[in-house]
């Protein structure tokens, strides 16, 4: 892969300098971290339940959703890179404030519930591994995440998040410890067997709602904005159109790899739980920690340990994305200084929002609130919020007033609207199968 060459007459200061053959880790960034954070402990619980309850019959959903994820996340990244603003900043600029306030409010509520559920799963996983008080571990994980976000230099922090994506391969490794019928896996991957009943349709909706979530849109767009701030030679593309070819190529590769990794890992979680739990009649798994515990007598202690460690690793990756996307959305809505690249003293309200969101997430674990029911409502809110956000993003990215000469091309527009319609159908399906 060779980076596009810029015309010789351009001033080098106006271009993004890249090596002739950039290393993959130099290309990967916002898309990789966004995709990896999608496999958070709450997502692991969803995929474990799917595998335990339905075996291999829902494999096809992971392949089906990949191009839809790639399209909507690439559009999110383009909006940030072209305009130099995140999703909330662009919505505020081009749409009524009432709409923006409503979307951001629901986003923050869903994110905080998700934070609480992820922290609870991480605490439960560590308790399974070493014993001790799960609630203490919940508080420690929350504290570590906040300290890293607030006091780490952005470039160093991003490097840490990139390395944390390696924790996802724990689930690929577990799948090769157990016996999996790969012929059946391949068949169900490409040949859907759709059953029109409540539990099956609810499971499909749950997978789509887990893989295509609003916080991912906000995070990836904002990380593109952060990249512009961190690189002295980079500018928003509306001001530096000569950088577009290289940046769009990078975004496409980054997003495709990140979303591909996300769905590959999700698929392997489904395969592992289908080949072990479902095959042995264990069909009711509510949390990722329950999935890890159920694996111990069936797949052995090593599979159990690797699965549990993966919950902690993916949780540490997801916590800053959930808290950070909330802070970005709130901060841009109210006109604050935002950005993980800023010092805490220069963005007090932004970092304060991260701290408060994480503290509330920790606090939820000390209340009698049922985390499973809370997570269900989080999924409902995400499903409701995703559709209008995606529709507004598609409208925004197709108009010159926002994107200048970088409006979406026909191919990306078609797949982006297809993703929006699929999520709208999923939201309708969620309510249609309510209580079934």
N, C-alpha and C positions, 0 to 999 in steps of 0.2 A: 504493500500500500504506500503510495507516494503522495505527500501533501501537495495540493495545487500550488503552482508557481505564480507569483504576482508579477505584473509588468515591471520591467527594469526601471522605468522612469519614476516609479513611485518612491516617495521618501520612505526609507526604512523605518522611520519612527512611526509611520502611519500603518504599519502592517504588523500582524501577529507572527513573530518569528518562530518557526518550527523546524526541527531537523528534517532532512530529506525523507528519512524513514522513522517517524516518531514511534517510540516504544508504546506498547499497548497501555501501560499504566499511565503514560502521559496523556493519552487520549481519553481514558476512562476517568470519570469524576462524578459529577452530579447524577448522571443516569445510573451509574453503577451503585452508588450509595442509596439512591431512591429505590431502585429495584430490590436491593438486598433488604432494605428496611421494611419492604412489603411482607417479608416472611418473618414477622414479629411473633412473639409467643401467642398472641391472640389468633394470628393467621395459622400458626402451627396447630392450635386447637381445632380450628375449622377443618384443615386438611386431614388431621388425624380422625376426626369424626366422620368425614367423607369416606376415607379408606376403610374405617372400621365398619361403617354401616352399609356401604354400597360396594365394597371390594374394588375391582378395577373398572367398573362400568362408567365412572365419570372421568376417566383419563382424558377423553376427547376435549373436555372443557378447557384444560390447560393449553392444549394446542390451539384451540379456537380463539381463546382470549389473548394470545400473545401478540398478533398483529394489531389488535384493537388497543392494547396497552401501549405498544410502541408508538402508534399514531398519536394518541392523546398526550402521552408524555413528551413526545418530540414537539408537539404544538406548544405545550407548556414551556419547554425550554426555549423555543424560538421566540415566544412572547417576551420572556425575560431578556434574552440576548439582543433582540432587535431594539426594544424600547428602553432598556436599562431600568425597568420597574418590574415588580412582581405582579402576580395575578390581582391581588387586592388593590394595589396602586393603579393598575390599569382599569379595573372595574370602577373605582372611585372617579377616575378621570372621564369615563365615557358613559356611565349609567347612573340612574337615580340613587341617592344615598340610602334610601330605605331598603332597596334591594341589596346593596352592599352590606349594610348593617345586619340584615336578616341572615345572609349567607355566612358572614364571619361569625356571628353568634352561634349558629348551629354547628359550624366547623369546630369552634373551640369546645363546645359541649361534648361533641363526639370524640375529639382528641383527648380531652381530659379523662373521659371514661376509659378510653383505650389505654391511656397511660396507667391508670389504676389497675386495669386488668393485666397489663404486661408486667408491671412491678410485682403484682401478686403471684403471677406465674413464675417469675424469676426467683422470688423468695421461696416458693414451694419447691422449685427444682433444687435450689441449694440445700434446703432442708432434707430433701431425699438423699442428696449426696453425702452430707456431713452431719446431719442432725442439727439440733439447736432451734432457736426461735425464728420462725419464718418472718414474723413482722419486723424483727430487728434487721433481717437481711433486706426486706423491702425498703426500710428507711436508709440503709447504707447504700443500696443501689441508686436510690433517688439522689442522695447526697453526692455520690461520685459523679453521676451524670451532670448535675448542676455545676459542680466545681470545674469539670472539664469544659463545659460550654462557656462558662463565664470567664475563666482565667487562662484557658489555653489559647495560644496564637492560632489564628484561623488555619493557616497552611499546615501547621503541625497537627491540628485537630482533624482536618480532612484526611491526612495520612493515617491517623489512628482509625478513622471510620473505614477507610479503604481496607486496612488490614483486618478489621473486624468482619469484613465480608467473607473472609476465609472460614469463619465459624459455620457458615451455611453448608460447607462441604461435609460437615458431620453427618448430615442427613443422607448425602450421597453414599458416604462410607457405610452407614447402617444398612442401607438397602443391599449392599454386597455381602453383608454378614449373614443375612437370612436368605432363604431359598425363594426365588421369584420366578414364576413361569413367564419368561420374556416373550414367548409367542402370543400368549393371551394379552400381555401388556400392549404389544405392538398393534394387535388387532383392535383393541378397545381405544387405542389412541387415535386411530384414523376412521373407525366405523362407529358412529354414535348409536347407542341403543336407548332412545328416549322413552321414558315411562311417564304418562300424563297422570300422575297422582301427586297429592300434596307433598309428601316427604321428598320425593325425587326433585320436583320443581323448586322446592324450598332450598334444597342442597345446591342446585345450579345457581340460584340467586345468591346464596351465601358465598359461593366461590367467586362469582363475578363481583360482588360487593367487596370482597376481601382483596381482589387483585386490582380493581380500579377504584381507588378511594380519593376523595378530594384533597386530603392532606398531602398526598404525593404530588398533585398538580402544583400546589402552592410551594412546596419545598423545592422541587426541581427548577421552577422558574426563578425563585429567589437565589438559588445557588449559582445559576448562570449570572445573575446580577452581581453576586459576590466575586465571581471569577473576573468580571470586568473591573471591579474595584481593586482587586489584588494584583492585577497585571498592568504595569505602567503603560504598556504599548497597546492595550485593548480599550475599545470604546464601544458604546451601544451602536449597533449596525446602522441605525438611522443617521448616525453622524459619521460612520466610517464604513460605507458600503463595500469598499474594496476588501474588507476582511470577511465578507459573507461566505464566499465559496469554502474557505478553509473551516470556518466556524460551523457552518451547516453540515459539512462532512463529519466533523468531530462529533457534533450533537447526535447525528444519525447513528454513528457507530457506537457511541457511548450509551445511547438509549436502547438500541437493539440488544447489545450485550447485557446491560443491566436488567432489562425486562426478561430477556432469555434466561439469565441466571435465576431470576425470581421464580419463573414458572417451572424451570427444570427442578429446582429444589423443592417447590411445592409438589410437583409430580412424584419425586422420590419419597416425600413424606407419605403421600397417598399410597404408593407402592408398598412401603415398609409396613404401614398399619394394615393394609389389605392382606398382605401375605402372612401376617402374624395374627393380629387381633381378629379380623374378619374370618380368617381361616379356622380359628379356634373358637368361634362363636361369641367373641367379645365385640359387641356392636354399639355400646353406649359409652362414648367418651366425651366428656364435657370440657376438659381443660388439657393443656399441653402437659402439665405435670401428671395428670391421670394417665395420659398416653405413655409417658416414660415409665411410670410405675407398672402399668399393665404389660409393657414389653419385657420386664425383668424375668418373670417365670417362663415366658414363651421363647424369647430370642436370646436370653442369657444376660449376665451382668454387664458384659462389655458393651452390648448394644444399648442397654439401659443407661450406662454412664455417658456414652457419646451423645445419646439423644438428649439427656438432661443438660449436659454442658452446652449443647447447641442452643437450648432455650435461653440460657444466660447470655451467651455471646450475641445471639440475634436481638435479645432484649436491649443490651447495651448499645446496639446499633440503632434500634427503633426509638428509644426514649428521646434522644436529641432531635430526631426528625419530627416526632409528634409535638414536643414542646416548642421546638424552633418554628415549625410551620404556623403554630398558633400565634407566636410572638410576631412573626413577619406579617401575618394577616391583620392582626390588631394594630400593630405599629403603623403600617401603611395606611390603614383606614383612618387613623387619627393624626397622621402627619408627623409621627415621631421619627427620630434618628433610629434606623434599624441596621442590623448586620452583625454577624458573628466576627467579622473582620474588625469591627470597631472595639475600642477599649470600653470596659464597663462604665467608666466615668463619662464617656461620650454618648452612651445609649442606655441610660439608667432605666427608663420605662420599658424598653425592649427586653433587657435582661431581667428586669423585675417580673415581666410577664412569664418568662421561662421559669423563674423560680416559683412563682405562685402556681402555675399550671402543674409543675412537678409536685409541689407540696400538696395540692388538692388530690392529685393522683395517689400519692402516698397515703393521705388521710382517708381516702375511700376504703382502704384495706383495714382500717381500724373501726369501721362502722358496720352495722348489721346488714348493709346493702348486699344483696346476692350478686356476686360478680358475674355469674352466668347471665342473669336477667339484665344486668347493666350492660354487658357486652352485646346482648341481643338488641337493646335499644340503641346502642352506639351504631350497630350495623344498619338499623332502620334509618337513623338520622343520616348516616353516610350515603345510603341509597337515595334518600330524598334530596340531599344537597348536591350529589354528584350530577344529577341530570341538568338542573338549571346552570350550574357552574360550567359544565361541558358545553351546553348550548351557547352561553355567553362567550366562552372562549372561542368557539367556532365562528361566531359572528364577529368578534373582536379581531381575530387573526385573518379575517377575509376582507377587511376594510382598510383602505389607504389612510384614513384619518389616524389609525393607531399604528399600522405596520409600514407605512410609506410604500416603497417599491417592493417590500418583502411579504406581500400577501401570500396566502397559502396557494401552492400549485394544485392542480385538479386532483392528482392521485392522493395526496395527503388529505385534501378536503373531503374526498369521498369516504376514505377509511375513517376519518375523524367523525363525520356525521353518522357513519354506520355504528361506531362505538357508542355515540350518544343515543342512538335509537335502541341499541341493545340494552344499554343501562336503563333507558326509560321502560322498556319491556320488562326488565328485571325488577324494577321498582313496582310496576303494576302486578307482576307475578308474586312479589313478596306479600302484597296486601290481599291478592286473590287467594293465596294459600294460607292466609293467617289462621292459626288455630287448627289446621288440618294435621 
